[in-house]
Amino acid sequence: MKPFHIIPMILLFVALALSIMGCGQQKTVTRVDPGTTIDLSGDWNDADSRLVAEEMIKDVLSRDWVKSYTTEKGKAPTVIVGTVKNRSSEHIQTIPFIKNLERELINSGRVDFVANKEERDEVRDERSDQQENASDETVKRLRQETGADFMLRGDITTIIDQAGGEKVKYYQVNLELVNIESNKKVWIGEKKIKKLVSQSDSKF
C-alpha cells in the first residue's frame, strides 16, 4: 500500500478512537443544599457573597447611627443600596451580592427600604401608564415616592500572591453608609476573606 494511502486511514482511526473516548465520558449531577459551601476554584462564590452580606449588615445595624436617627426623627431610617464596584482581578457578579445586602436589610426590620434606580425607573413607567389607563379608584398618584435617607455603597478588591503550586487569594469588601442629605458617612465597614489554593502538578 502506498504511503499517501495510509495517511487517510490513520486519520480515520484517530477520529474513531477520539469518538469512542468521548462517548465513554459520563456526566454525574448531584443535587446539594443551596446553603452548602462548595469551593472548587477558590474564586469568589455564592457562599462568600451570602456570608459577607450577613456579617456586614449585622455590623452596620448594630451601630449608634440607627438609634440616633430613630430618636431624632421619630421613625426608622430609609436605606437604599447603591453601586458595589468590582475592583478585583476576577469577574465578580456584584448583583447577587447587592441582592443579598438588600435582603438582609429588609428582613432585619430595623430600617425601611426603597427600590434602586433601575427598579424605580420601571415602577415610574408603570405609574405613568396608569395616569392614562387606570381607573380613578386604582390609579397611583405621582410624586408620592419615599426618598431614601441613607445610601449603602462600596467595592470589592483582591490581592493575589502566588508561588509554585500555591496561591493565596485575599478579598476585601469595603462598604460605607452615607447620609444622602448631608453626604456624611455614618458607618464604614470591611470584611476580609483569605483563601489558600493548592494545585498539584499532574503528569500525563
ABEGO torsion letter per residue (X at the ends): XBAAAAAAAAAAAAAAAAAAAAAABBBBBBBBBAABBBBAAGBBBAAAAAAAAAAAAAAAAABAAAAAAAAAAGBBBBBBBBBBBBABABBBBAAAAAAAAAAAAAAAGABBBBBBAAAAAAAAAAAAAAAAABBAAABBBBGABBBBABBBBEBBBBBBBBBEABBBBBBBBBBBBBBAAAGBBABBBBBBBBBBBBBBBBBX
